[in-house]
Amino acid sequence: MKFCIDHADLDAIRRIYEYYPVDGVSTNPSILAKTGRDPYQVLKEIREIIGEDGELFVQAVSPEAEGMVREARRIVRELGDRTLVKIPATPEGFKAMKMLKKEGIRFIGTAIYTAMQGFLAAKCGADYVAPYINRIDNMGFDGVQVAKDIHDAIKASNYDSGLLAASFKNSQQVLELTKYGVKAVTVAPDVIDGLVKNAAIDSAIDQFTKDFEGLVGPGKTMESL
Ligand code: G3P
């Protein structure tokens, strides 16, 4: 499963890239707006951090298909081939996806709240489809189940697509989809940190250090003995 960062803060991206096994960075217009900076400048700086191999996800905002396609060409020209254009899974979006498929520009279906939205984006040739887990939960439905249904529908039709599940607010949502074998998840830095934040872990490591220092002396390590 690929594991991406859903954020545009450069310091946060650098920190998560340093410590965790990460495959890319996803953004959306709201995430970029939080930076208060020129979107292409921010995205180019993210590209520098993640390198040529990292996958970068950037959303088109035009209301009509032709505009989305023009945006997609510019996004890939500015940010490289490993950049996937996020296209909303709407009728105009599906039209744009079919055009992008013909041009060989990689894209992902986004703003997905229903299983059939995800299925249709996959059928249009999306590399990924992005259900919004927590937002679906907040509407009174089961975001993880919607994501599993999309995963199953894609597999049943043997499409070359998969989930980039997004909008996580807790570890359990991420775990459920990790266990299910989805193609990718994209998670905000605070939720990533929460995946491994646990008082029991800290306490176990403190005890190991105390016991070892009791044996060989303060500050000693297996290297310094
Ligand atoms: O791009 C989709 C995803 O980032 C939405 O996340 O946290 O705004 O629900 P959130």
Residues whose N, C-alpha, C, O or C-beta is under 5 A from the ligand:
A	BS01	G3P	D6 T27 N28 R135 A166 S167
